[in-house]
Amino acid sequence: MRKLENLVEAPANLLVFLACVLTIFMMLHVTAEVATKYLFAYQFEGTIEIVSSYNMVAVVFFPLAYVARHEGHIIVELFTRGLPERATTKLDGAMGIVTFVFMVIFTVITTQEAVDQTLDGEVVQTAADVLIIWPSRWFLPAGAAVMAAYVLIRLINDFRGIKTDGGPPASAVENEI
């Protein structure tokens, strides 16, 4: 099972690295745009389109699996705080199944959309030209597919009673004490 986790971890790390690089590029791009606009009365063409069609999409969807791996998603415990550990574990398992099913459906739908837009050669109109944006359509299924794979591994580990870091589950440790 650890080999499968490593197989999913490599693309997750690559995608989060690309998201970081694109975040830095976006910051530099927008800063240069603002600086040249006010200092030299010159504007780059298509900054808003590039940022919204490429950078922001990558920044949102590429790190999904990495965030899930490190349990970084927001969890609201307002109604589950008082539940026993066994009920919480079952609820977490059920939510894992729902998350996996959702991510698979999301991957299939966004892949079909990416194929359609690739075949159509999707572009967006800028002030003076067009910007090809169909490649960014592939960012969604890439991030979602890796997250779905990680969620599946996590579900298998949870049902087998293995923590994702390889140690025994918390309930097994508590039962021994």
C-alpha positions in Angstrom: 0.0 0.0 0.0 2.9 2.3 0.7 4.0 2.0 -2.9 0.6 3.2 -4.1 0.8 6.1 -1.7 4.2 7.1 -3.1 2.8 6.8 -6.6 0.1 9.3 -5.8 2.3 11.5 -3.7 4.7 12.3 -6.5 2.1 13.9 -8.8 0.5 15.6 -5.8 3.9 17.2 -4.9 4.5 18.1 -8.5 1.1 19.8 -8.8 1.6 21.8 -5.5 5.1 22.8 -6.8 3.6 24.1 -10.0 0.9 25.9 -8.1 3.7 27.6 -6.1 5.7 28.6 -9.2 2.6 29.9 -10.9 1.7 31.9 -7.7 5.1 33.5 -7.8 4.8 34.2 -11.5 1.3 35.7 -10.9 2.7 38.0 -8.2 5.5 39.2 -10.4 3.3 39.5 -13.5 0.7 41.6 -11.7 3.3 43.7 -9.9 5.1 44.4 -13.2 1.7 45.3 -14.8 0.9 47.8 -12.1 4.4 49.2 -12.0 4.7 49.7 -15.7 1.2 51.1 -15.9 1.9 53.9 -13.4 5.6 54.5 -14.0 5.7 54.3 -17.8 2.1 54.5 -18.9 2.4 51.1 -20.5 0.2 48.1 -19.9 0.8 44.4 -20.6 -1.7 42.9 -22.9 -4.0 40.2 -21.3 -2.8 40.3 -17.7 -6.3 39.8 -16.3 -7.0 37.0 -18.8 -3.8 35.2 -18.1 -4.2 35.5 -14.3 -7.8 34.4 -14.3 -7.6 31.7 -16.9 -4.3 30.1 -16.0 -2.8 31.2 -12.7 -5.9 31.2 -10.5 -7.2 27.9 -11.9 -3.8 26.3 -11.2 -3.5 27.8 -7.7 -7.0 26.5 -6.8 -7.0 23.0 -8.3 -3.4 21.8 -8.4 -2.9 21.7 -4.6 -6.2 19.7 -3.8 -4.5 16.4 -3.2 -1.6 17.9 -1.2 -4.1 19.7 1.0 -6.1 16.5 1.5 -3.0 14.5 2.2 -2.0 16.8 5.0 -5.6 17.2 6.3 -5.6 20.9 5.5 -9.2 21.2 4.4 -11.5 23.1 6.8 -13.5 20.8 9.1 -16.4 22.2 11.0 -17.0 20.3 14.2 -20.0 22.2 15.5 -22.3 19.2 15.5 -19.8 16.4 15.8 -17.7 17.7 18.7 -19.7 15.7 21.3 -20.0 12.5 19.4 -18.1 9.4 20.5 -14.9 8.5 18.6 -16.6 5.5 17.0 -19.4 7.6 15.5 -16.9 10.2 14.4 -14.8 7.6 12.7 -17.9 6.2 10.9 -18.9 9.7 9.8 -15.4 10.4 8.5 -15.6 7.2 6.5 -19.0 8.1 5.1 -17.7 11.6 4.2 -14.6 10.0 2.6 -16.8 7.9 0.3 -18.9 10.9 -0.6 -15.7 12.9 -1.3 -14.3 10.1 -3.5 -17.5 9.8 -5.5 -17.8 13.5 -5.9 -14.1 13.8 -7.1 -14.5 11.0 -9.6 -17.7 12.6 -11.0 -15.9 16.0 -11.1 -12.9 14.5 -12.8 -15.1 12.8 -15.5 -17.1 15.9 -16.2 -14.1 18.3 -16.3 -12.2 15.9 -18.5 -15.0 15.8 -21.0 -15.2 19.6 -20.9 -11.4 19.8 -21.4 -11.6 17.5 -24.4 -14.5 19.5 -25.9 -12.7 22.8 -25.4 -9.4 21.4 -26.7 -11.1 20.2 -29.8 -12.8 23.6 -30.2 -9.6 25.5 -29.6 -11.1 27.6 -26.8 -9.8 31.2 -26.7 -10.7 34.4 -24.8 -10.8 37.8 -26.3 -8.4 40.4 -24.8 -8.4 44.1 -25.6 -6.3 43.7 -28.8 -5.9 40.0 -29.4 -7.1 36.5 -28.4 -5.5 34.3 -25.8 -5.6 30.5 -26.1 -7.0 29.1 -22.9 -8.0 25.5 -23.6 -4.8 24.1 -22.0 -6.0 25.5 -18.6 -9.1 23.4 -18.9 -6.9 20.4 -18.1 -5.8 21.8 -14.7 -9.2 20.8 -13.2 -9.2 17.1 -14.0 -5.5 16.9 -13.2 -5.9 18.2 -9.7 -9.2 16.4 -9.1 -7.9 13.0 -10.4 -4.9 13.1 -8.1 -7.1 14.1 -5.1 -9.6 11.3 -6.0 -6.7 8.8 -6.0 -5.4 10.1 -2.6 -8.9 10.0 -1.1 -9.3 6.4 -2.3 -6.0 5.4 -0.7 -7.1 7.1 2.5 -10.4 5.3 2.5 -8.7 1.9 2.0 -6.3 2.8 4.9 -9.1 3.9 7.1 -11.2 0.8 6.5 -8.1 -1.3 7.1 -7.4 0.6 10.3 -4.1 2.2 9.2 -3.3 5.8 9.7 -2.0 7.6 6.6 1.4 8.1 8.1 1.8 4.4 8.4 1.2 4.1 12.2 -1.6 2.3 13.9 -5.0 4.1 14.1 -5.6 6.3 17.1 -8.4 3.9 18.3 -6.0 0.9 18.4 -3.5 2.8 20.5 -6.2 4.0 22.9 -7.5 0.4 23.2 -4.1 -0.9 24.3 -3.8 1.7 27.1 
